[in-house]
Amino acid sequence: MTSLSSFHSTSGTQNFLGLRSTASGAMEIVFDDGAAQRMVWRVTAPAKAEARIVEALRLAIDQARVLPALYSELTKRSIAIEAVTQAE
């Protein structure tokens, strides 16, 4: 089972990235900018990728452009995601 991991920006923004487990056991990544955007992606990588995903979230959260940094970090680690919800 996936443990919960969450990261808040330390650069003064309201950005949040989290890794959660659904009731069915799937892993999801959540992004919230604290204002208008909340996005959720389902991870299609195997469960053993949790440590790599957590590292990607940790590195992306304090970047100036969190979402491009997140996509880049996930791509570097060959972690595939699919959108569950889109930006509002």
PyMOL commands that set and color helices and strands:
alter all, ss='L'
color gray80, all
select helices_A, chain A and resi 47-60+66-76
alter helices_A, ss='H'
color red, helices_A
select strands_A, chain A and resi 5-8+16-21+27-32+38-43+81-85
alter strands_A, ss='S'
color yellow, strands_A
deselect
rebuild
show_as cartoon
